[in-house]
Amino acid sequence: MWNDVKSELSKILSMATFPFLANDPGYVLLFRNAGVSGKLPSNVAQLPPSAQANLAEAAKMCAQLLILHVEGRDALRERRAKAVVLEGQQTLYRMWSQKSPKSRIGPWWFSEGLLQMALKESKNDKTAAMAWLRDRMAVSLDWSDCDKVAQIVMHPGNAMPAIEALGLPMSVYSKNAAGSPGVSMPDYWAKLGTMLQGEKTQYFLPFIPVDRVQDYW
């Protein structure tokens, strides 16, 4: 299945351009690796045949590296996983931690529908909603405090590639949590073997339009 996703992602990256990602260095590098300099093309079909062939090879390598990263995290269910193109109008969300500002930008995102479900189940209590989301997104306690939510607002005409899959259940504390800074060992032992539910749709974004990431709360 991951081979299928890799093939799908490679095709997406080689057959279309995504102006929405023009400020992402990784996305620009994809074209530089294909020998395309200057401004990103608005249409792959406008490139010379040799450049199109180079882009196809660069996309294949890029997709392979991305899938290796996803597999290595062992966080997504392989069954029914797929590469997709997300299009506006829609908003994506990500939990992050104020203690780690760099965590505001990352590849793991979820939909407006899931956020609204969390708010409904928690009767609009933000703390309860964050706990609900942590459980459904299976974010181990030692990975993030999950006290903030960022958003990417996509307007009509915006588009970007993603891997869509269900998240796998995760331990409340990850296997490397013991002895980590901020981890209470009594709490660690009390919750050993307890699992976070997961099982909700997640989006792995290979490239992030950083200039479009905003705080939601």
Residue pairs with C-beta under 8 A, 6 or more apart in sequence:
1 78
1 79
1 80
1 81
2 67
2 70
2 71
2 78
2 81
4 82
5 67
5 81
5 82
5 83
5 163
6 63
6 64
6 67
7 63
8 82
8 83
9 59
9 63
9 66
9 67
9 83
9 161
9 163
9 206
10 56
10 59
10 60
10 62
10 63
10 64
11 59
11 83
12 83
12 85
12 161
13 30
13 55
13 59
13 62
13 63
13 161
14 44
14 52
14 55
14 56
14 58
14 59
14 60
15 44
16 44
16 85
16 159
17 40
17 41
17 42
17 43
17 44
18 27
18 159
18 160
18 161
18 207
19 40
19 42
20 154
20 158
20 159
20 160
20 209
20 212
21 27
21 160
21 207
21 208
21 209
22 28
22 40
23 209
23 210
23 211
24 207
24 208
24 209
24 210
26 206
26 207
27 207
28 40
30 55
30 58
30 59
30 62
31 40
31 41
31 55
31 58
33 54
33 58
33 61
33 62
34 51
34 54
34 55
34 57
34 58
34 59
35 51
35 54
36 47
36 51
36 54
36 55
41 47
44 52
44 55
45 52
47 55
62 206
63 83
66 163
66 204
66 206
70 76
70 163
70 204
74 168
75 108
75 138
75 167
75 168
75 170
75 202
76 163
76 165
76 166
76 167
76 168
76 202
76 204
77 165
77 166
77 167
77 168
78 165
79 166
80 165
80 166
81 163
81 164
81 165
81 166
82 163
82 164
82 165
83 161
83 162
83 163
83 164
84 161
84 162
84 163
84 164
85 159
85 160
85 161
85 162
86 92
86 154
86 159
86 160
86 161
86 162
86 203
87 154
87 158
87 159
88 153
88 154
88 155
88 156
88 157
88 158
88 159
89 154
89 155
89 156
90 111
90 112
90 154
91 112
91 151
91 152
91 153
91 154
92 109
92 110
92 111
92 112
92 151
92 152
92 154
92 203
92 205
93 109
93 110
93 111
93 112
93 114
93 115
93 149
93 150
93 151
93 216
94 104
94 106
94 108
94 109
94 110
94 149
94 150
94 151
94 152
95 130
95 133
95 134
95 137
95 139
95 144
95 146
95 148
95 149
96 103
96 104
96 106
96 144
96 146
96 148
96 149
96 150
97 103
97 144
97 145
97 146
97 147
97 148
98 145
98 147
98 148
99 145
100 144
100 145
103 144
104 148
104 150
104 213
105 150
105 208
105 210
105 213
106 208
107 204
107 205
107 206
107 208
108 137
108 202
108 203
108 204
108 205
109 152
109 162
109 202
109 203
109 204
109 205
110 133
110 137
110 200
110 201
110 202
110 203
111 201
111 203
114 133
114 136
114 200
114 201
115 129
115 133
115 149
118 129
118 130
118 132
118 133
118 136
119 129
121 128
121 129
121 132
122 128
122 129
122 131
122 132
126 217
130 146
130 147
130 149
133 146
134 146
134 196
135 196
135 197
136 167
136 197
136 198
136 199
136 200
137 167
137 196
137 198
137 200
137 202
138 167
138 168
138 169
138 170
138 196
138 197
138 198
139 146
139 170
139 196
140 170
140 171
140 172
140 173
140 174
140 177
140 196
141 172
141 173
141 177
141 183
141 191
142 173
142 174
142 176
142 177
142 180
142 182
142 183
143 174
148 215
148 217
149 215
149 216
149 217
150 213
150 214
150 215
150 216
151 213
151 214
151 215
151 216
152 208
152 209
152 212
152 213
152 214
153 212
153 214
154 160
154 212
160 205
160 207
160 209
161 205
161 206
161 207
162 203
162 204
162 205
162 206
163 203
163 204
163 206
164 201
164 202
164 203
165 201
165 202
165 204
166 198
166 199
166 200
166 201
166 202
167 198
167 199
167 200
167 201
167 202
168 198
169 195
169 196
169 197
169 198
169 199
170 195
170 196
170 198
171 193
171 194
171 195
171 196
172 191
172 194
172 195
172 196
173 183
173 188
173 191
173 192
177 183
177 188
178 185
178 188
179 185
